Amino acid sequence: MTALSPKNVVHLQRLAKRSVAKPHVHLPPLPEKAYDIAYVDPPWYYYGSAIKDAAAGKHYPLMDLDELAALDIKRILHKHAALFLWATCPRLDFAIQLISKWGLHYRGVAYVWVKINKNGVIINGQGVPPTFTKPTTELLLAATTKPTGRPFPIHDLAQPQVVLHPRGAHSEKPAIFRKLIEELCGHRPRIELFARTRAPGWDSWGAELI
């Protein structure tokens, strides 16, 4: 039997101290009111060990596609409404499927978040080894309740799609994207789903909400 290298021993010791985030006992009920805008950051499920380096499962409970699809998101949307859905590049296919399962229509990529370091330089690939290249971006997809046309007037047609912004805590999305949505769509009834903190002007829903 081949002896482990000191590096591997340290890595195994680090893994032994980790634990998977406990699943939610229950999710709170969705609001009874309806909205023009829903901003959603699902806890996407990933294959493999939930305690490996950069694994999301160490930080919060994950939900698979069927669990997410069971949420009746369309019920809390007005007849003419938009949904902005965060997707990681490895889960882009899941995100587009989820939009369809919610009875909505995929309309494209609203924003591309390019992650930069404190010096404003795009970060190198980090995290779990990918099939090919490590993603340094996340995508904010757009969907609507209707298959064609805009659900409401757009206020700023000159907005950039690509946004360079530093990372925060694990999976935390920069607040600038809420602001961009507000500037793009105007001050309409809006809610953030799977929120962890409350934001002015937004209703918030989520099991980890503080």
Secondary structure, DSSP 8 states (H G I E B T S, - for coil): -----HHHHHHHHHHHT-------S------SS-EEEEEE---B--SS-TTSTT-GGGTS--B-HHHHHTS-GGGGEEEEEEEEEEEEGGGHHHHHHHHHHTT-EEEEEEEEEEEE-TTS-B----SS--SSS---EEEEEEEESSSSS-SS--S-TT--SEEEEE--STT---THHHHHHHHHH-S--EEEET-SS--TT-EEE-TT--
